[in-house]
Amino acid sequence: MIKMHPTKTILNITFKHKKHLKTLSFDDFMSLRGHVVRATANRKTMRLSLAGHSYFIKQHGPVGWKEIFKNYFSGKKPIIGALTEVDAIQKVIALGIKTTPIAAYGVNGACVASQESFLLTEDLGDIVSLEDICKTWKKNPPTSEEKQSMLIAVAKLAARFHDAGLCHRDFYLCHIALNRDEPITSDTEFYLLDLHRVLDGQSSRGYAAKKDIAGLIFSCGDYGFTNEDWAVFKSYYLPQSKRFWSYVESRADKLYKKFYSKKFQSRLIKEKVIF
């Protein structure tokens, strides 16, 4: 588990990547530029190449006390910087779940509100998300067996993840992936991506787990999954109460309606224009 240290700067480069990254300082990592994949007010994700190797880097700017207190007062854990994802990646790999291997990470500043940090991970290569696979189903509909095989494999992943006390907070099809040429079976071991908001120490029957599964069901909403398909999912996920599933299904429905509301779609269009 990652713990904050009183030192001004933390810089860690994994042994596998030290040969071609050892000359880079913290400031060098924060100055790297590449193809922008995602950008928010204080975080930028980019794909880039260093010494002939392909990576993704997330650079976190200062969060500020206002944002920290706003999150705490609304009952949310604030995302301070890269160490949350570093910690999550290490725990996920320890569970035997595949994700993006760490190449390097660093933090500068002892004050959490003004810290800067980064996380450099290996590019996994030619992978495809389950969301992108499901989008192809409109032209090439899958059999019920194919859909259920996917859900069984996802249920096994979710069960292992939640049973360890972890919750993703963005548990959507777009964050579950596999190698493009790999067939999907009920035993497929997917990559679990984008772990920067992961929570630890959560009950597998609690609110955070419910939100994860609701998010998953919401993200499947356009792809023709049936009640029978979800019954199969439930049989391979952790045993849960009727109350658990009632909450999950209600929340998933609300998320779906919110996503397709005029207000939310307008917001998405604005974000695409900006980024």
Buried (B, 14 or more C-beta within 10 A) or exposed (E): EBEEEEEEBBBEBBEEBEEBBEEBEBEEBBEBEBEEEEBEEBBBBBEBEBEEEEBBBBBBBBBBEEBBEEBEEEEEBBBBBBBBBBBBBBBBBEBEBBBBBBBBBBBBBEEBBEBBBBBBBBBBEEBBBBBEBBEEBEEEEBEEEBBBBBBBBBBBBBBBBBEBBBBBBBBBBBBBBBBEEEEBEBEBBBBBBBBBBBBBEBEBBBEBBBBBBBBBBBBBBBBBBEEEBBEBBBEBBBEBEEEBBEBBBEBBBEBBEEBEEEEEEEEEEEEEEEE
